[in-house]
């Protein structure tokens, strides 16, 4: 019998694939799209609870489009990569305004929407619309690079192009939803980063990576580069009511659109900032332990400076700020270190 890659994947999926995840029920383009955005660079086990809360709050694209950005980012807090949340909101508005709330049944049109790339467009099209379209998430990259023993980091242009050509050539002429989910499931449950379950993998007899004796060498890792170390001081300004002063960061850049503590370089700048922006003299200033927050491209060492002053929320010129009560939290999107610091003060 001639080996067929896609038939092998489909046969395995029908017997062993995951079919009970929340986004696999009541399949619609909206539900698939939200799950795909959440699953980018985030584990399924982490996403499930976020997805269910999100669907409860925003059951369809109209509800999401009508929401305030802070509502969306509040539910996104903790998932990281917050540009995904902002793009999700912008995309919902675009679908409602440009397509009357219906996701376009065209790959090129899907790709033009905010935050939707080639692979996400293909996932929406194949899973919710039954279109023949190849995806290229991390799981699929791992399966293909191992099966063909492809040398080189998949982020390189030439390797990425090769993988896309393979993915498109292997896609079957039928059962697109099942094949797409089967490829994702193979990578997530059998062809894992470490300790792959080659012994029960249906592709193992034809897998060049397995034949090499060291399948985990594929995909080749990204060339290592030391992450730079950066430092900042976060001002945790507290009034006599126990509220903390937060401001909303610019939409572009680090933690875009999220609420955060003001940042300064040293204690002298902190005093100047307090006088100039809030018009107050601190009653007490205490340094809290430094901690490190890691981004994809650098490490940030955060030194919290706890500032107390006499008076309540109305004592200072608020500007664009917000007095946040940790015991009765507002529904705001918070930068992860800010959320951590607020919790540590309870």
N, C-alpha and C positions, 0 to 999 in steps of 0.2 A: 504494500500500500504506500503511495507517495505521501511524504510528509507535507502537511499544510500548517503553517504557523498560525494563521487565523482560526482555522478549524480546531486546532489543538487548544488554543486559548478559550474559544467559545465552549468547547466540551468541558474544560476544567471549570469555567465560570458557572455553567448551568448546574454542575454538581457541587462545587465548593465555594463559589463566590459569595460575597456579602450582599444580602438583599433586604436587610432590615434597618439600614441606617435612616435617620429621619428624612434626609433629602431624597431617598429612594422611594418614598411614599408620596402619593398624590403628585406625581411628577409634572412640573410646569417649567417653562423657561425661567420664570422668576425664582423659583425655589432652587433650581439647578445653578443659576447664576450666583445667588447669594452663597451657596455652599462652596462653589468653586473659588470665589474670592476669599472666603474665610479659610479655605484649605491651603491657600498659597503660603508656603513656609510655616505651616502650623499643623500639628498632628491631629488626626481624626478624634482621638480621645479628648483633646482639649476643645475642639470645635463644637462637639455635640451640644453641650450645655449652652454655649453662646448662640448657636443656630436656633435652638428651640426657644430661647428668650426673645431672639430677634424676630422670629416668625410670629410669636404671640403678640408682640408689639406692632410689627409691620407685616400683616398677613399678605399684602400684595404690593405691587409697584406704586399704586396710587397713594397708599398710606405712607410709604417711604418717601415719596416725592414731596408730600405735604409737610413732612416732619421738619423741625428745626435741626440744624447741624449738631447742636449740643446734645440733642436727644440721641442722635445716631452715634456720636462719638462716646457718649456715656455708656451705651450698650457695647461699644467696641473696646472700652478700656480693659486692658489686660491681654488683648489679642496681639498687640504690637503692630508695627508697620502701618501706622495710622493713615498714610496716604490711601490705603485700600478703603478705609471707612469713608474718607472724604470723596473718593472717586465713586464709591458705591452710591452715595447720596446724589452726586452730580449725574451719574448714569441714570438713576431712577427718574430724575427730572427730565433728562433728555428723551427717555423712552416715552414718558407721558406727553411731553410737548411736541416731539417730532413724529411719534408713531402711535399716538392715542392710547398709550399703555400696552401696546403689543410689541414684543421683541421682534425685530425684522428677521424674516426667514431667508437671510442672505449672509454668507460668511463675511464678505467685505463690509457690509453695512454694520454687522455686529462688531467688527474690529474697530470701526470708527467711533464707537461709544467710549466714554471715559472709563479708563481702568480695565478695558477688555482687550487682551492681546490675542495673538493667533491661536494659542492653545485653548484659552478660555472660550473664545468664540466657537472653536471646534467642539468643545465639551458641551456647550449649550445646544449647538446644532445637532450633534449626534445623539445626545441623551434625551433631550426634550422634544426634538423635531424629527428624529429618525433620518437625518441627513448623513451621507457618507463624508466623514471629516476626521482627520487624524489629529490626535492630541500629543502634547510633548511636555508632560509634567515631570517632576523628579523621579517618580516611579517608572514611567515609561522609558526615560533616559537610561535608568539603571538596567532595566530588562534588556533593552536593545544593545547597550554597550557590552553587557556580559555575553549575551547570546552570540554576538558577532566578534567578541574580543577586540573592541575598537580602542586603539591606543590614543591617548591625548585627552586633555580636559574638555568636557562637553561645552564649556563656555566659549571655546575658540570658534571663530566664525566657520572655518572649514568643517570642523567636527559637527557643529550644530546643523549645518546644511546637509551633511551626510545623514545625520539622524532623522531629519525631516523627510528626506527622500525615502529612507527605509520605511518610516512610519506610514507614509502615504502609499507606498507600494504594497505593504503588508495588509492594509485595511481591507476587509472583505467586501463583497458586493451586497451583503445582507446583514441583518442583526447588528446594526451599528451601535445601538445603545448597549447591548450586552457585551460587544467586543470592547468598547471603550471602558466600560466598568471592569471587564475582565483584566485588561492591561493594567489598570490602576490597582486592582486587587492583587494581582500577581506580585507587583513591586512592593505593595504594602504588607503582604502577609507571608510570602515565600521568598521572593528575591530581595531580601532586606539588606540594608547597608552592611551589617555584620551578622555573622552566623546565618547565612541564607540556608533555607531548607531544601537544598538541592536533591536530597533523597526522595522527596515527594513532588518535585516540580515536573510538570508534564513536558516542559521544554528541554529538560536535562539531557536526554539522549542525543540531541542535536546541538547542544550549547557549547560553543567554542571556549567560553570562559571557564566552564566546568572542566572541559578537556585539558585546559592549561594547568590544572591542579591548584590554581589560586584565583577563584572567581572574584574574591573581594578586591582584587587589584583594579577591577573595573567597576564603575568608571574611574579613570585616573583623577586624583584630587587636583584641586586648583593650586597652582604654584603658591607656596606660602609667602606671605608678606607680613612683617611685623606691624601690628596695629599701633598707631600713635597713642600716646597718653595725654589727655587733656584734663584741666582742672577748672572747677567753678565753685562759687559760694552761693547757696540758695538762702534767701531771707525768709524765714518762717515768722511772719509778723502776726502777733496775737494780741487782740484787744481784751479788755477786762471781762467780756462776755464769753471768752474762750474761742472766738471765731478767728479764722486765718484769712489773710488777704491774698487773693489770687488774681492774676491777670490773664487775659486770653492772648496766646501767642499769635504772630502773623500766620496767615493761611499757608504761606510757602515756607519751606525750611524745616528745621528740626521741630518735631512735635507740633506741626502746623495745625492751627485751629484749636489746640488743646489748652486747658487752663493749667497754669504753673505758678511757682514762686518766682519773684524777681531774682535776677542773678547779678552778682557784682564780683569784682576781682579781689577786694580786700576790705578790712574793717573801716578804713577811712572812706572808701567809696560807698560802703554801706550806710554810714552816717549821712553822707552828702545826699545819697539817693532818698533816704527817709525824709530828710528836711525838704528836698526839692519836690518830690512826687507826692508825699502824703502830709507834709507840713507838721511833722511830729518829732519830739525828742524822746528816745527810748528810756524807759524806767530801768530796764534790765536787758542785758545781752549775754547769751551763753552759747558757747560752741558745742555742737553735738558731734558724735563720732562720724568720721568720714567713711563713705562707702563707695563702691565702684559700680557703675552701670555700663554694660557693654553693648555697643551698637555693632552693626555688621562691619563698619569700617574704622572704628576707634573705641578706646576705653575712656569713659568720663568719670573722673574722681569728684564726688560731690561732697562738699563740706557744708552742712546745714548750720546756719546761725539763727538761733531762736531769739526773737526780739519781742519783749513785752512792753506795753505802754499803758498808761491810765486812760480810761475812756472807752466808749463803745464804738459801734459801727459808724455813727454819725459824726464822730469827732474829727475824722480826717476827710481830706478831699479825695473822693473815691476815683474820679476819672473813669477809666475803663475797667476798673477792678470790681471784685466781688468778694463780699465777706462770706466765707464758707464755714458752716457749722459742722464739724466732724461727727457730732452726735445725731444731727438731723441733716444728712448730706443732701445737697442740691444735685439734680441730675445733670451733671456736667461731664464732658470728656476730660479726663485727667491724665497728664503724663505719668508713666509708670512710677518713676522715683517719687513724684509728688504724692501719689496714692499710697506708696509705701511709707513715706514720712508722716502723712496724716494718720494712718493706722497706728503707727508707732507711738503717737502722742495720745491715743485714747486711754 
